[in-house]
Each structure stands twice: as structure tokens, then as C-alpha cells.
Amino acid sequence: MKRIGKQTVRLSEGVTILSAASTVGPKEAEGPLGKYFDQKTEDSFFGEKSWELAESKFVEKNMRLAVQKANLKSEDIDYILCGDLLNQCTGSTFGIKNLDIPFFGLFGACSTMGESMSLGAMLIDGGFANHVLTGASSHFCAAEKQFRFPLPLGTQRPPTSTWTVTGDGAVVLARKGDGPKIVEITTGKIVDMGVADVNNMGAAMAPAAAALLKAHFEDTGRTPQDYDAIATGDLGTIGRELVVELLGKEGYLLDNRYTDCGIEIFDAEKQDTHAGGSGCACSAVTFCAYFYPKLLSGKIEKMLFIPTGALMSTTSSQQGQSIPGIAHGLVIEGCRKGAEEC
Amino acid sequence: MKRIGKQTVRLSEGVTILSAASTVGPKEAEGPLGKYFDQKTEDSFFGEKSWELAESKFVEKNMRLAVQKANLKSEDIDYILCGDLLNQCTGSTFGIKNLDIPFFGLFGACSTMGESMSLGAMLIDGGFANHVLTGASSHFCAAEKQFRFPLPLGTQRPPTSTWTVTGDGAVVLARKGDGPKIVEITTGKIVDMGVADVNNMGAAMAPAAAALLKAHFEDTGRTPQDYDAIATGDLGTIGRELVVELLGKEGYLLDNRYTDCGIEIFDAEKQDTHAGGSGCACSAVTFCAYFYPKLLSGKIEKMLFIPTGALMSTTSSQQGQSIPGIAHGLVIEGCRKGAEEC
């Protein structure tokens, strides 16, 4: 058995992240991480007739790029695992339907990148696959239209709101090969503290992120200081502050090695994104474009990556329900500086 | 490596289905399988204020029952994997949020029971868990309201339409213990033959089911006659006929040992369900209530269970997209008649 605690497992060999690809929209391209993304589009329709079809195009283009960057072909991939925010996850379905790969569809809201990498790594470590393609996508316009207001209304956004990232992030996981390695997985439980404000997702998800961190530290006996970097998914500035406070109460000091992908991806002031970035693609593209290269070069030797998700729908919110949160954690070891192999 | 073909893996030890539980609504209770279900409700609201909350109650009550029937407690379960048809899978989220179990949310539309059992079995066989709880749910009223027309309109249903099953089916999978065993898993690819009629889901999903069967027979070198029972998920009469025809063209004879859960669950003529039952719960509750006891008693020694899903949303349909289908197959071995252990 590979379990090292109630919520954590240690992989027997470590699963290599063979490649990572990111494809984003224009706003992301203009942000602080702009230069790191593999593919950028000039318009959010990406040449399609609808935002939903545009999201699927982000998925398809980016998934194919991830496979190409791993020097593989579609037929070398044993499983594909991905998901998104659209109703019935059609962003993923229509994006990957021409890839001709056995498919497990996921719904983890914005925690999907963590969920897909967790399950993908376990499928490989369990002996079921050599290569697994995993990813997550979101689209600002499609998400606003579906979850909030029609964009042409120009509705004012409250300061606690976050900006859904447009794009797709994907990685190829492999049994063998050089690259950063997934070594442990801490799987989240649903945490619902009763937050019902759909314009404050950071606050809704923060307790789930804090619970995941606590569980991870208890399962492994480590502290935040054992990591070079800890990154949650899309809590933004408000959510990050809450996590720091909640963990402080548990006796864990989250210092400046802890960031949130939603803080990294936009320049909140210049880009008018309020509390930060969000959406499934937020942690997915930030991991692929920003953290993966640092793991590859050895700048980061040990990272805790924790995509976070808010598991609500317009129906549940309209019926007065709160917003349950979830978070999925992965420990990823980078290559050692100067090492010939990794 | 446990792979025995492009889409099929063989588990190293076989994963036991320790218990199976089913909870259904009034129409299902009145159908031909009525006497087999564990829990039946008299009204489709199940004492809740909305159909969506009712669906979550089906999930919670039934998941707890599955754990109880396995003589386990919630804290003995390492992971829970489930999903449903509601936007952002809130049927599952609100149903399991109080169970306090690490959670992987799935979206496989009506193939979800197959997807959850596949991933759950691989997590156990891969050494990551001792017990996994998997399931799927749907609710006729919530699904009609979301996907088609408000129920009070009394819209006439075309003869090709199917009736979404109200209920939840769940199993506890285990590394050890007596009971029927999952021994092989064939994972489906998305198949899209261009069917766009949301009132003919059987036709939309049949090509995916046929492709899965063909892939399974090719990977294993078997024929339909190697099984005592083959059951697809929710194709109904029209979809079943198409599958028989498509497989016939490939040289495989699907005789009367092949049925579809959507045909078994309702008496189409008496219950006015047209082409049959559908929804995530269709294959889930039919497996748990009808097939599982036959596997347990040895009446069925070898079964191929293939939940089927239509991966569309109202948005994709309104934008003129076709309905991509998927199917997930599991080979389950029953207990031998008269054997003391299984």
C-alpha cells in the first residue's frame, strides 16, 4: 500500500511530467506571465463562432501541443483526463473528441488540474498506463455568460470578484523519462463553511485549501518550510490572506514562498482584475508556463501545487445553497541544478 | 504493466464489489425491477424543496447505505468517486459533502457508473486504497427541467425519447473480501457520428457502445458468447437494435444474452416510457439491484457491463453541435454456484 496518511499517498517510483503546454487568450498574454505561454490568441473567439467553441479550440490546440512537446503522438497516449467549467464539461468533450484517446471526464471545477494530474499519476504508478495526458480549461466570456451576467450588459464587478482565465493548460505524464516528478498526492474532501457569495470565490474556497494544507502537513509530518514553493489554484489576494490566517491558527507559518496562481497571472491594478485570476485554466496555465520551467531548471526543487475549486452551479446558488470548496494537492520534485538527468 | 490492448487493462488481483445499494423514485419502484431496489421514495421531491436537492438526498442516503451494507463506516473509505447530469454536478457535490471522504468528481454523463467503477478499481489495484465508494445519480424532473422543457408544460414526448431514471446506485469496491470481482476494464473513446437529435439519445450513444464492444473483443480475443450477460447503460430499444446491427457488421453476434439497462428498468408499454430508461442512475441502479445479486449468487458467472453516455449540453445543442457519445466497459466475474467463498 502506498498510503502515508488518511488523505495522502506516495507513488512508488514518481511519475515524470514529460511536457507542459499552455495556450491563453489576449488578456493573459498581456499579463505578467505573458512571455512564458506557448501559444497566445489575439481574440477570445479564436476564429470560432461562439466562446464555447473557442474554449474547445484552446483545449484541442493545447492538448496536441503538449503531446508534441513530449515527442509523442496521439496514439502513444493511454488515457486523457480533463475537465472544465461549462455545463456538462463540453469545453473538454468537443476539444478532445478528435484525439482518439480513451477518455475519463472530470468535474472538479477549478481544482480540475490537480484532480487530473492526481488520477493520471496514479493510473501510471498503478501500472495501467505509460503515458497520460491531463489538463483543464476555462474561458472568461463563456464563464461570465453562464455563471453571472451577459457580457454586453457591462455589469460592474465587485472588488472581491476574480477574473476567469481564458486558456488551457496540459501536461503529459509518463512512467519513464527525464523531468520533474510527481511523488505524493493529497486528495481533498469537500469543505463548506457556508459562504454563498458568488462574487467572493476566494473566501468560498480558502477553507478547503487550508484543510488540504493541514491534512498534507499532518500526513507527511512536514511544514511549509520544507517546500521551495507552495501555490494554490485561484484564491486570489483575499483567499490567500484567509489561508495564511487559517494555517497560522493551526501553527503553520505560510511565508512568501506561498503564492496563489490567481495572484501571479494578472497585474490586478493595471489589468483591473480585482482579487485576481480564477477558473480551471488559472492554475493549469500558471503551472505549465511559470512553475514547470522552474522545476525543470532546478530553481524549484520541491513544490506543493494545490488547485482549488468552487463546486456550485447557478441553480444551487439561485436556490440559496452555499458554495462547497475542494482542493487537490500534489508534491512535485524538480530537477537538481546541474544534474545531467532528472 | 497491466495493459492487454489499446483500451483494456487486466487488474492484477481483481477488485471485490463488496456491496451495492440502490435508492429510486416512485416510477422506478412501480417498474419490473421494483422489488429489487433497497430504498424507494413515494414522491420525487423526497421531502426537499427542489428536485435538485432531492437528487442530492438520493445520493447521500444511498451512498451511506452502500457503506453500511459493506459493514464499514465512512472513515473506512479512502476515496469517493461519483457524478451526475446536473450542471456542475451539484447532485453529487451536495449529496456527498457531509460524508467527509476524499473526493474525485467525475463527468461522464450517463456512463458515469462505468467511469467511477473503472477508476475506483484501478485506484485499489494500483495500491492507493483499500476501499473506494463509487456511484452515479440522476433525477427525471431535474433533468427534464434542465435539458428539455419545464415539466408543467406537459410537452409531448417523441417515441424515440427515453425516460431519465430517478435514483442513485452505489458500490463499495475493496482490495479484499468476498463478492463479485472486477477483473478487466475497457475504457471508451469519444465517438461522434453526427447525431444531433436530443430526443434520440439511444441513436447518439449506440456507435460509442458498439465501438467499445469491438475494442473489447479485439483486445481480449473474446466474442459475445464468452459472457453470460452483456448490459449497456441506457440505449433503450432503439439504441440496442443499432448496437446489434453495428456489431453484426463487425462479425459479432449479440444474441439475447445482450440487454440494455434502459430496457430492463421500465415496462415501456405500461409505463409510457417510449424507448426506455436513461440517465446516470439507469445503469447504476439496474446494476446494483438486478445484476449484482445474480453475480453474487452465481447465476451470472461472467458479465460485461457497459454504461453509456451522451456528452452534450443545452448550449452545445442550441449551437447546432452533434452529440458525442462514450461508453466504459467492465468485466465482472460472479461467485461460483455453491462456492463457500467468492
Contacts between the chains, C-beta under 8 A, distances in Angstrom:
chain1	res1	chain2	res2	distance
A	1	B	127	5.6
A	1	B	128	7.8
A	1	B	130	7.4
A	2	B	126	7.9
A	2	B	127	4.8
A	2	B	128	5.6
A	3	B	78	7.2
A	3	B	128	7.0
A	3	B	129	7.5
A	6	B	102	8.0
A	7	B	102	5.2
A	9	B	128	4.9
A	12	B	127	7.4
A	49	B	319	7.5
A	50	B	319	5.5
A	52	B	315	5.8
A	52	B	316	6.9
A	52	B	319	6.7
A	53	B	319	7.1
A	78	B	3	7.2
A	79	B	187	6.6
A	83	B	107	6.4
A	85	B	88	7.5
A	86	B	313	6.7
A	86	B	315	7.1
A	87	B	87	4.4
A	87	B	88	7.3
A	87	B	313	4.3
A	87	B	314	7.0
A	87	B	315	6.2
A	88	B	85	7.5
A	88	B	87	7.3
A	88	B	107	6.7
A	88	B	109	6.7
A	88	B	311	6.7
A	88	B	312	6.5
A	88	B	313	3.9
A	88	B	316	7.7
A	89	B	107	4.6
A	89	B	311	7.5
A	90	B	311	7.2
A	90	B	312	7.0
A	90	B	313	4.8
A	90	B	315	6.7
A	90	B	316	4.7
A	90	B	321	7.8
A	93	B	190	6.6
A	93	B	311	4.3
A	93	B	312	7.9
A	93	B	316	8.0
A	93	B	324	5.5
A	94	B	316	6.8
A	94	B	321	6.7
A	94	B	324	7.2
A	96	B	190	6.9
A	97	B	190	4.2
A	97	B	192	5.6
A	97	B	324	5.0
A	100	B	189	5.8
A	101	B	189	6.3
A	102	B	6	8.0
A	102	B	7	5.3
A	102	B	187	3.8
A	102	B	188	6.4
A	102	B	189	5.5
A	103	B	187	7.4
A	103	B	188	6.9
A	103	B	189	6.1
A	103	B	190	5.8
A	103	B	326	6.5
A	104	B	106	7.3
A	104	B	108	7.3
A	104	B	115	5.9
A	104	B	118	7.6
A	104	B	119	6.3
A	104	B	187	7.0
A	105	B	106	6.6
A	105	B	107	4.5
A	105	B	108	5.1
A	105	B	109	7.9
A	105	B	115	7.2
A	105	B	311	7.2
A	105	B	326	7.7
A	106	B	104	7.3
A	106	B	105	6.6
A	106	B	106	6.1
A	106	B	107	6.4
A	107	B	83	6.3
A	107	B	88	6.7
A	107	B	89	4.6
A	107	B	105	4.4
A	107	B	106	6.4
A	107	B	107	4.2
A	108	B	104	7.3
A	108	B	105	5.1
A	109	B	88	6.7
A	109	B	105	7.9
A	115	B	104	5.9
A	115	B	105	7.2
A	118	B	104	7.6
A	119	B	104	6.3
A	119	B	119	6.5
A	122	B	122	7.4
A	122	B	123	6.1
A	122	B	126	5.7
A	122	B	128	5.5
A	123	B	122	6.1
A	123	B	126	7.3
A	125	B	126	6.4
A	126	B	2	7.9
A	126	B	122	5.7
A	126	B	123	7.3
A	126	B	125	6.4
A	126	B	126	2.0
A	126	B	127	6.5
A	126	B	128	6.8
A	127	B	1	5.7
A	127	B	2	4.8
A	127	B	12	7.4
A	127	B	126	6.5
A	128	B	1	7.9
A	128	B	2	5.6
A	128	B	3	6.9
A	128	B	9	4.9
A	128	B	122	5.5
A	128	B	126	6.8
A	129	B	3	7.5
A	130	B	1	7.4
A	146	B	315	7.7
A	187	B	79	6.6
A	187	B	102	3.8
A	187	B	103	7.4
A	187	B	104	7.1
A	188	B	102	6.4
A	188	B	103	6.9
A	189	B	100	5.8
A	189	B	101	6.3
A	189	B	102	5.5
A	189	B	103	6.1
A	190	B	93	6.6
A	190	B	96	6.8
A	190	B	97	4.2
A	190	B	103	5.7
A	192	B	97	5.5
A	311	B	88	6.7
A	311	B	89	7.5
A	311	B	90	7.2
A	311	B	93	4.3
A	311	B	105	7.2
A	312	B	88	6.5
A	312	B	90	7.0
A	312	B	93	7.9
A	313	B	86	6.8
A	313	B	87	4.3
A	313	B	88	3.9
A	313	B	90	4.8
A	314	B	87	7.0
A	315	B	52	5.8
A	315	B	86	7.1
A	315	B	87	6.2
A	315	B	90	6.7
A	315	B	146	7.7
A	316	B	52	6.9
A	316	B	88	7.7
A	316	B	90	4.7
A	316	B	93	8.0
A	316	B	94	6.8
A	319	B	49	7.5
A	319	B	50	5.5
A	319	B	52	6.7
A	319	B	53	7.1
A	321	B	90	7.8
A	321	B	94	6.7
A	324	B	93	5.5
A	324	B	94	7.2
A	324	B	97	5.0
A	326	B	103	6.5
A	326	B	105	7.7
